[in-house]
Amino acid sequence: MLTSPYETFACTGYVIEKIALELQNEITLDPNRAFKSLDNRLGNVVYALNSNIHFNPKPFAHPIDVIGDKNNGEWERKISVIDVRPFTKMSQYHGAQVTKTIDYDVACRRGLLHGIWSTSDRFLLTNVLPSILQIFASWISESICKRLDVDALTQLKIANIAGWWFWCQYNEASDITPSTRAKIYRSVSDATRSSFETVEEDLDEIGYFDDIVSFCEEVKQRSNNPSVKHLDPASLIQLASGGWMGTWSREIMSVAIEYPPYFATVVYTALHERGMRSAPFTKTVQRFAARPELKGFKNGIDQLNKKEEDYSIRM
């Protein structure tokens, strides 16, 4: 199970240590000068870097985790920092103002869900991910098959393998037992609308994997179609990452292939943001919008995004 965007294939080779140290030092010096807390209750504390007047590190597309300050001799929660400078501007009288609302909201949600994923609160996000397994399986299989001229049976097999892969992304290898394997097959069957027997055959003796390299190898080994014999991580990213819009759109979708907090973010945005209706990925998501489990997904993500003050009001 990957625990950071920087562990994905798309972020291979990223060097963030210098930026992380700069963020750490600035937060220690004065966390209120260039940052805004998102006041989240769950997971890591999330700060938005929204000012480049006093502090201007190199831009970064993904959350960076740093250690929080000491408080009464105890380490506080870690801090996840997101860079929202491309979506804000500084006003002399009003401070930071949002200029690109959708991009800003997507960045904040990515930060919040990453902050949860990085802690023991992860299970709260894991609980809602099964409801979007069918979207992931369709997105990955269609991205491959529409471009590579693949037949329907091969596309279904790829969708089943993708469904298994998505389950592995939010579970551990130790969670797979003879009894749970049958339950996973049933979940994949429900998601791809194929028979249990077909799923069982397509996924025969398949092992645990949570990375894009292993997925490509499984597809090539389990398919006889010559069109997919040269599938590799770079080509899959190229095929699947073009369906989004906005700043860092390809970067976000490339990470979403392997990192559930990002995938949950783009699905939620596609379901509820009118400004993203023309994005090809949104059209894929909207095909499933009427399914009742997606209402549970929305409610679950809304609960995870609640701020400290929201909980205080209820108490």
ABEGO torsion letter per residue (X at the ends): XBABAAABAAABGBBAAAAAAAAAAAAAABAAAABBBAGBABEBBBBBBABAAABBBBBBABBBBBBBBBBGGBBBBBBBBBBAAAABBBBAAAEBBBABAAAAAAAAAAAAAAAAAABAAAAAAAAAAAAAAAAAAAAAAAAAAAAAGBBAAAAAAAAAAAAAAAAAAABBAAABBAAAAAAAAAAAAAAAGBBAAAAAAAABGBBBBABAAAAAAAAAAABABAAAAABBAAAAAAAAAAABBEBGAAAAAAAAAABAAAAAAAAAAAAABAAAAABAAAAAAAAAAABAAAAAAAAAAAAAABBAAAAAAAX
